[in-house]
């Protein structure tokens, strides 16, 4: 079997439990099969996954924590669209200071990035897989 390089494009929010679960399970399956994930890019409602303040209902999978574990175990790049993140109140320390906000809430392991990162990944990856939303 040939090893392929993937880029995952996550547009569904963590509140779309089934879609969000499919994205993380697909990523795990790829890595188990020996493939490489160059990056996961969170966009639209998907940026909500990167909030350190998320507290899922009891009994539901903590999608944020699941992505963080995947990042730690496999060194997967977790990029969050900066424009969508700011629009949804997801800020790292630098952006909180820039916009004079009292706190930041970007979960550890996630990084703010521009759409250029996604464009670059689509060129260098063998496959781009999208979760959530229509085209």
Residue, then its C-alpha position, 0 to 999 in steps of 0.5 A: x500500500x502506498x502512503x498518502x499525505x492528507x489535508x483535512x478541512x473541517x467546517x462542521x462545529x463541535x455541536x454537529x456531533x456526528x459530523x465532528x466525530x466522523x472527522x476525528x475518526x477518519x483522521x485516526x483511521x488514516x494514521x492507523x493505516x500508516x498515512x500522513x496528515x499534513x494538517x487539519x484546517x478548521x473553518x466556518x463553524x469548525x473553528x469553535x472546536x478550538x475554543x478552550x472554553x468549550x464544555x460538552x454535555x456529559x456523555x458526549x465526546x469532547x471533540x476539542x480534547x480528541x483533536x488535542x490528543x491526536x496532535x500530541x500523539x502524531x504531531x498533526x498540525x491543527x490550523x484554525x482560520x484566523x478570520x473565522x476564529x476572530x469572528x467567533x471570539x476565538x483568540x490567541x494571546x497575540x490577537x487578544x492583545x491586538x484587539x484589547x480583549x481581556x483574555x484568550x481562549x485558543x486551546x493548546x495545540x491549535x494555531x491561528x492561520x490564514x487561508x494561504x496555509x490551506x491553499x498551500x496544503x491542497x497543493x502539497x497533499x495527495x488528498x483533501x477531505x472535507x467534513x461538514x457544509x456544502x460547497 
